[in-house]
Amino acid sequence: MVANLWDNDKAAQAGSGLGELVYRSNLLGTDRSVANWGGGNTSMKTTETDFRGRPVEVMWVKGSGSDLATMKAGNFTGLRMEDIRPLIERESMSDEEMVAYLAHCMIDSKHPRASIETSLHAFLPFKHVDHTHPDAIISLCCSDNGKELAREIYGDRFVWVPYVRPGFTLSKMIAEGVRNNPKAELVLMEKHGLVTWADNSHDCYLKTLAIIGEAESFIEARVKEETLFGGAKYQALAEEERRSIVAQVLPSVRGAVSEGKKMLVTYDDAPDVLQFVNSKDAAELSQVGAACPDHLVHTKMKPLFVNWDPAGGNVDSLLQALKEGIAAYKEEYKAYFERNKNDGDQMFEAAPRVILIPGIGMLNTGKSWAMADVSGQLYHRAISVMRGATSLGRFVSLSENESYNVEYWPLELYKLTLAPAEAEFSRKVAFVTGGAGGIGSATVKQFLKDGGHVVIADLNIEGAQKLASELNAEYGANRALAVKIDVTKEEEVEAAFRETVLAYGGVDIVVNNAGLATSSPFDETSLKEWNLNMNVLGTGYFLVAREAFKIMKKQAIGGNMVFVGSKNSVYAGKNASAYSTAKAAEVHLARCIAAEGGEFGIRVNSVLPDAILQGSQIWNSSWRNERAAAYGIEPDQLEEYYRKRTTLLVNIYPQDIADAITFFASSKSEKTTGRMLTVDGGVPAAFTR
């Protein structure tokens, strides 16, 4: 049930005018059962002083492309009411005319473009107006007998408007309906949503909640959990079993949906999802259509429902069903596009955004974790709507052509253009071992700056978690994931990649960077020291690369590995036989993988740094003292010693290595594999021969 979140103290702090509208909007958006992501709009009419110092009536309305939950004052558009109000006298107005006209009504050209539903707010003679998409209301509006049931709930207090795509016509229908019903307190928009109003922000918020609450109470009195969605047909697999199965199939799913452009895939097994996918009617209900027009751009008209019986738990049969289902979905989507396309339309990717699997749950696809999450959030709302609609009657949706005209609506597509251009590593997942260290953390940050998602894999899990938390606060939720890994332990390597797959669907880039270093004269090098270097720098790199190689082959969309070697990979360092030999083995392993990976589009290259003292755990260990002793200098003289031995007379820093790593991982080197790049300032003894 919707909860009253209004706080008088916070409302007072927000102030009057636009501040109170921001506060109300954020409260409505906070509850996704009231306002789904990106959907709905709010407004208020007030008096402002124009640039001449004259008082003018201004309507502030949510601008296009923002979200009620997070929008700020800068996301609202101010428009002069004296310019908009006369439009109601017109007979018709196209979307293009409306957009062009509203641009002239703005009090500031820097404000965001006004929503196409601006006229809806302007034509209603109320100071505060809310348009939302509450689950309970849409359940009513997507029920075949919704209008009749609305009379039972609201009596003569509502106006019912048949489905019309948002724009001038719908706005005028709503205004006329309200004008013709003096008792009206709300508007129910068929297959769409709710409009409410009041004279102040507080009362408008409470009115919206009260109207929703009445519908919720009516629905809940009729819900029968045991027969919901026709009752249970399947049983959910145990959590660990279903997660194990998902981890095995996700890379192949990711490859199948990444047609042309890579997609991330997320997994959701929330209780409402499991109840729905395991029900008798889910296969049919899920294909009826979208629960709300606002969902379509992110969920498509319908999801892919996979016909698979979880009773046997057969992973191979599920994988086959997924591959066949995705292929069939793409063909059906292409046919849907051809049947309904308008001149100039360009087809989106044909793969499903939502995949429903009995016994398992839901997979969501998107160009980023955030967009996959949006698709998932909106399908949770769809399940809630179907729960209500089927408890009231029969769930109905838009026709195919109505759905298409929303999905490919130029004004809806405009919102997508507001997103920033995709960066180099957009749609890609990078797995960085030693990710919390000096080179690792610089590399992680560079991938994120350039649009990627990053797994910070480190033995120091506390450091990795701290870094991930800081980076997610800066770049957005779940852009970085911390996982614990000891690269010498096969089970930990497998577990780290399993966690990566469950989070993002797969992996595109692996940076083998975890390391250590020891120094001893050759005749004093113990077997323990030798094995330690070989285990971490040889076996560890092998285990990480092998697990990544398996995933990349399953994805069948290429891949990239970068090994962080050392100047010592090609130079026989004094008193460092164990370290140097392991580093040489490491870069040769990279070349071996490159030789095998080419046919699968998997590139493998190595970066050879030298003397990266800044932020390094290695150089903060006994290695510093040992190397200083090898050169006959004091530890605090090392940095200057290393600078002077380079031909360029420079020191090398973690960012220098991060730049080299991201170069090899980028499209700039897409035709390069099996190569080594030395980043050491020019040490002649290490020049390759």
N, C-alpha and C positions, 0 to 999 in steps of 0.2 A: 504494500500500500504506500502511496506517495506520502512523504513526510514534510511537515512545515519546517523549513530550514531558516526562516527569517529571524534575524538577530537585530533588535532595535539599535543596539550600540554600534554594530557594524554598519547598519543602514545610515545612522547619523554621521558616521565617519566618512561614508561615501559622499555625503552632501546632497544637495538638491540638484535639479536639472539633469544633465547628462550622467553625472555620477550615480544618481539613483537608478537610472535605466541600466547602467552597467551592472550594478549590484543585483538588480532583479534578474537580468539576463543570465548572469553567472549562476545564480541559484537554480534557475530553471534548467540550465544546461548540465549542472552537476548531477542531476538524476537522469540517467539515460532512458529510463522508462517514461520520462516526460518529453525530453528533447534529444533525439538521437544525434550522433556525431555529425556536425555540419548542417543539421536540419533546423527548420523553424526560424522565425524572426520576431523581433520585438520593436516597439516604437513608443515614442512619446511626443506630444505637441507642446511647444513652449514658446516663449517670446525671447528673441535675441536682438541684440543691437547690431545693425549692419555696418558696413564700412563707412557709411555717411553719418553714422550716429543715430539712425532712425530705428524705432522698434518694429520688428517684423515677426510674423508668426512662422515658426520653423518646426518642421517635423524631423526628429532624429530617428533613423531606422537602421537596423543592422545592414551593413554593407555586404556585398556579394563575396562569398568564399571564406567567411569566418565561421567560428564555432561559438555557440552561446556560452559554453562552459568556460572558455578561456579568453574571450574577446575583451578588449579594453576600449577606452574612449575613442582611440584612433581607428577602430574598426566600424564606427558608425558614420553614417552619411547625414548631413544636414541639408534639408531642401525647403524652399520657400513654399508655404501652403497656398499663397495667392496664385502661384503659377500652376500648381497641380490640381487644385480643387475643381476648376472649370472643366477638366477633362471628362468628368462624369457625364457631361452632356453629349459627348460624342457617341456615335453608334458603334464604332469599332476602332481598333488600333492594333497594328501588328507589333510583334515583339521588337523588331528593329526600330520602328517608329517610337515605341515607348522608351527604349534605351536612349535613343538620340534626344528625345524630348527631356527626359529626366536629367540628362547631363547639363542642360541649360538651367535647371532649377536648383542646382547645388549652390550652397552659399560659399563653398570653397572648392576649387577645382582639384585640390590635393586630396580630398576625401575619396574613399573607395567608391567604386561604381555601385550605384544603387541597385538593390535587389529588384527582380522582376515583380515581386510581390509588394513593392512600395505603394502602388496604387490601392491595394487591398487596405493598407493601413490609413492611407490618406482619405479614402472615400467613406470610412467609418467616422461618425461625428463624436469620437471619444478621445479623451486626452491620452490614455494609455491603452495599448492593444498588444495582445500576445497571440502569436500563431505558433502552435507546437504540434508535435506528432506523438502524442502519448500512446503507449501500448493499448491501454484499455479503450481509448477512443477509436483507434484504428481497428481494434477487434470488432467494435460495433459497426464501424464504417466499411469493414471488409466482410461483413456477414450478409448473407443473401436476404435476410429479413431485418437488416439493421434499422431502417427507417421506422418500421413498426415497433421495434423494441425501444427505440429512442423515445417514442411517445410514452411508453410505460415508465421510463426513467425520468424524463424531463417535462412531460406534459406538453404545454404549449409554449415553453420557454426557449425552444430551439428553432433554428432555421436549418433545413436540410438542403444542401447544394449538390446536385449530381456531378459526377466527375468531369472536370474540364481541366486541361493543363494550365498551370499558373500563368497569369498574364492579365491583360486588360479585361477580357470577357469575364473571367472568373471573379475579378475584383468587383466588377459592376454587378454581377449576379448576387454576390454577397451583400453589397451595399443596398441593393433593392430589396433583397429578402429581409434584411434587418429593418429597413424603413417601413416595410409592409407588415411587420409584426412588432407592435409597440411593447409586447411582453418579452421579446427576445433577450436572452442573456448569453447566448452562445450560438456559434455556427458550427455545424458538423459537415465536413467536406468529404463526400463519398470517396472511399479508397484513398484518403489523403490525411485528414487531420482535424484540428480544432482551432477555433478563433474565439477569444474572450476579450473583455475590456472592463475598464473602470476609470474613475476620475483621478485616482492617485496610484502610485506604483505599488504600495503595500496592498491595497484592496485588489488591484489587478492580479497580483501574485496569488493572493488567497482565493480569488474567484477561480483562477485557472486550476488550482489544487482542488477546490471544492467540486468543480464540475468533473474532474478526473476521478475524484473519490467516489462520486455517485455511480459512475460507470463501473469502477472497480468492484464496489460492493455488489452491484447487480450481477456482474460476471461471476465473482467468487461464490455466490450463492448457488450457481448452476454448474460449477466445475465438479466433476467426479474423477478424482485422480486415478482410480483403478481402471476406468475406461477411457482415459484421456488419449487422444490420437488413436482410438480403437483398441487400446490396451497393449500390453507388451507382447512382442513376437520373438524377440531375442533377449538374451541376458548379456550384460556387459562383461567382458573379460576382466580378470583381476588387474588392478592398476599396473603392477610391474609387468605382467604379460602383455598388456596392450601397448605399454610404452616400449617394450622390447620389440614388438612387431612393427610399431611405427618407425622406430629407429632404423629398422632393416629396409623399409620400403620408401622412406622419405627421399633419399638421394635419387632414386629412379623416378619418383613423382616429380621432383624438382626438375629433372632433365626433361620429362615429358611436357611440363607446362611452360618451359623456358624456350618457346619457339621464337627465334629471332633475338629476343631480349631475355636476359636472366630474370628469374623471379625468386623471391624468398618464399619459403613455405613454413607456416607455424602450425602447431598442434594444440587442440583444445578438447578436453574431456570433462568439462563442467557438468554437473548433474542434469541441468535442463537439456543440454546437448545429448547426453547419453539416453535420457528418457525418450527424446524425440527419435533419434536414429534407431532405437531398438523397438519402436512401436510398429503396429500392424499397418497403420495408414501413412507412415512417413514417406514411403516410396511414391505414393500418389500425391499426398499433400504438398510435398516439396516441389512438385512440378507444376502446381497451379499458377504460380507467378509471384512477383515481389509483393511484400506486405505493404509497401509504401513507395511512392515514386522516388523519394529521396534516396532509397537504398540502391536503386538500379545501377548507378554509375559504379558503385563499389562491389556489388554482389552479382551483377548481371540479372537477367530476368529470372533465372532459376539456377539452382546448384546442380552439381553432379551427384546423384545418389548411386552408390556402388552396391550392386546386388551380390552380396557375399554373406555366407552363413558363418558366423564366428564360432559356432559350436565345435568345429574341428580345429580351429586356430591354425589353419594351414597358410603359412606365409606365402608360399609359391602361388597358391590359387588367388590370394588377395592381390599379389603383385600383378598377376595376369589380368585380373578383373580391373585393376586400376589403369593399367596401360590401355586395355581395350576401351574402358569407359572414357578416358581422357581423349583418345583418338576419335571416338564416336561423337563426343561432346563438341570437339573442334569442328567436325564436319557439319553437325547440326547447327552450330552457331554461324558458320559461313553461309549455310542455306537461309537461315533466319535473316542475316544481313542482306543477302541478295533479294529476298522477298520484300523487304521493307525499305531499302536504301533510297535516299534522296540524292539529287545531283550534288556532287562534291563531297559526299560522305566518304571518310576513310575508316576502314574497319580497325577496331581495337584488336588486341591479341585475342585469339579465339578460345584460349584455354579457360577452364572454370576458375572462379575466384573462391568458391566454396565447394568442398568435397565432403560428403557425408558417408560414413562407413559404419554399418551396424556392429555393435560390440566394441567399437574402437572410439568413435567420436567424430570430430570435425577437423579437416585441414583447410587452411586459408592461404591464399597466394596473394602476393603483392610485390611491387617494385622495391619495397623496404619492409622492415619489420613493422613499422608504424602503419603502413597502408594495408598490410596483411591483417594487422590487428583491427583496423577499421572495418574490413570486410567481416571479420569474426564478430565484432561488437554488433554490427548491423544484423547479422544473422541470429544472434541472441534475441534481438528485438523481434525479428520475424517469427521465431519460435514462440515468443510470448504472445504475439498477435494471433498466431494460429491456435494457440492454446485457448485464447478467449473466444475467437470467432467460431471454432468448432464446438465450443460449449454452448454457444448461443444458437447456432444453426450451421450453415454450410459456408466454408471459407471461399471467398471470391476475390479475384484480382483484376488488374487491367488486362485488356485484350493484348494480343501480340503486337499489333501495330501501335497501340497506345504506349506499350512498354518501350518499343523501339524509339518512338518519338521523344520519350523522356531520356533514354540512354544516350541518344545522339542529338539531343537538343542543343543547339549552338550556345544558348545561355548557360546551360549546365556545363558544357565543355569549356566555356570561358573560365569557370572556376579552376579547372585543371591547369590552365595557362598561368595562374597566379603562383603555382609552385615554382621554386627555383630550378634552373637548368640542371640536368643530371651531371654530376661530376665524374671524374675518372673512375673512381671505385664504387660508384652507385651500383646497386644490385649485387654487390660482391661481398663475400665473407672471407676475412683473413684470420688465420690462426697463427699466433705468434708465441713461440716457446721462449721462456725467459722474458716474458712480456712486461714484467714489473721492473726490470733492471734498466741500466742506462740506455743501451742501444734499443732494447725491446720497447721501453716506454716511449722513446722518441719515434720509433717506427709505428707503434700503435696510434699515437697522436696524429701522425702524418696520414695514415689510412683514413682516420676519422675526418680530418680536415678535408680530405678529397672524396668524401661521400660514402666511405665503406662502413661495414659492420665488423667488429673486431672481437676475437676471443683472446683474452689475456691468460695464457697458460703458463703457470709458474709453480715451482715448489713452494715459494713464499706466497701462500694463498692470502694471507692478511694484506700483504702489499698489493697483490693483484686486485683484491676486492676494494681496497681503498682507492686505487687508481680507477677502477671501473665505475665506482660510485661518483667520483669527481667528473669523469668524462661523460657519464650519462646525464648528469646535471647540466653539463654544458651543451651536449649535442643532441639530447633527447633520450627517452626511455629505451632501454634494451639495445642501444647502439653498441655497447660493450658488455661482454660477459666474462667473468672471472672463473677459471677452472683450475683445480689443483692437479699438478702432474709431476711425477718423477719419470723422466723420459727413459730411464733404464728399466722401468717395470712395465711389462707388456699390458697387464690388466689396467694400469692407470692410464696408459696411452689410449687404449680402447675406450675406457670410460670417459675420457676427456672428449674424444671425438663423438661419442654417443650423445653426450650432453650438447655438443655443438650442433649436431644434426637435429636433435629435438628442439633446439632453440631457433634455428634458422633454415633447416631443411637440407643443409649440406655445407660444403666449403669450396672456395675458389682459389685461395692463396694460402700457402703454408710457408712460414718463415721459420726455419730451423736455426734457432739462435741461442738456446739454452747452453750454458757453458761453464767451464772452470779452467783453471790453469795451475800447473805445478812446475817447480824448477829444481833440478838436481843435476850434479855432474853425472855422466852416463854410468860410471861404475858405482855410483851411490844410489842409482834409481832402483827402488824396490819393486817387487812384483805387484804389491798393493798399489803403489803409485801408478805403475804402468796400466794395470787393470782399471783403475779409477778413470784415467783419461780415455781409455778405449771404450769403457762402458758408457760414459756420458757423451763423448764426442763422436764415437763410432756407432755403437749399438743403439744409443739414444736417438741419433739422427736417423738411423735405419728404421727403427720402430715407428717413429713419427711419420716419416716419409711413406713407409709401406701402408700404414693405416689410411693416410690421406689419398694415396694412389688408388686404393680400393674404392673409396668413396667417389673420387673423380671419374673412375671408369664407369661406375653405376650411373652417375649423373649424365655422362656422355655429352658434356658441354665444355670440354677442355678443363684446364687447370694450370696452376702456376706454383712452382716451389722456388724459394730462394734460400740457399744455405749460407750462413754467416761463417766463413772460414777464418783465415788469418794470413798475414804476411808469411807466417811460419808454414803455411800450406805449401809454399814453393821455396822457402828459405830454411836452411838447416840452422836453427837457432842454437846458440851455445847454451849448455846446461838445461836444455828443454827437449830432450829426445822423445820422451813419452808424449808430451803435448804436441810437438811438431809432427810426429808420425801420425798421431790421431787426426790432426788437422789435415794432413795430406790425404789420409784415407777418406776423410769426410768429403773433400771436394771431388775425389775420384768417384765416390759413391754417387755424387750429384750427376756426374757425367754419365755414369752407367744408367741411372734412372732416366736421364734425358734421352739416351739412345733407345730405351724401351717405350718411353712416354710419347714420342712424337706422333705415332699413329693414332693416339687418343687425344691429340691436341694438348698434351701436358708438357709444359716447358719447365726446365730446371736449370738454374744458373747460380753462380756463387759470387759473393762479395767478400773480398779479403781486406779487412781493416788492419790497422796496427796502432798499438799504444793508445787506446781509448780510455783515458784515465777518468774522465768526468762521469760521475754517476754510476761507476762500475762497481759491482760487488766483487768481481775478481781482483781489481786493483786495490780494493780496500782490505784484501786478505793478505796472507803471507807472500803472495806472488809479488807484490810491490818490493818487499824487502829482498826477496830472492833474486829478482831481476836486477835490482840496484847492486847487490853483491856480485852478480855475474859481470857487471860493467865496472866494478870498483869505484862506485860513487855512493853518495848518501841517498836515501829514499826520496827526500824532498827535492833532489836535483834531477829526478827522472824526467819530468815534463820538459824541462829545458834541454836535457840530453837528447830526448827523442826529437824535439823540434830541430835542433841543430844538425841531426844526421840526415834530415830530409833535403832533397835538392831544392824544394820550394820554401824551406825554412818556415814551416807551418806546423801547428798542432792539429790533430784530428779529433773531432767531437762527435758525440752520438748522432746529432742531426745530419752530419756528413754521411754517415753510414745509412741512416734512414732514407736519405735522398737516393742513395744508390740502390737500396732494396726496393723502394717504390718505383724506381725507374725500371728495374727488371720485371716487376710485377705489373707494369702498366702496358697500355697499348703501344707506347713508344718503342717497345722492344719486342713486339708481338712475333717477329720473325727470327728471334734470337733464342738459342737454347744451347746448353752444354758449355757455356762460357764462364770465364772468371774476370772479375773487375776488381783491380787492386785500388784501395783508397787508403794510401799511407803517406801522402805528401811527397812521394818519390824517394824510395829507399833503393839505391842502385843495386844493392846485394840481392834484392827481391825481384828485380826485373825478370820477367819470364823469358826463357830462352827457347 
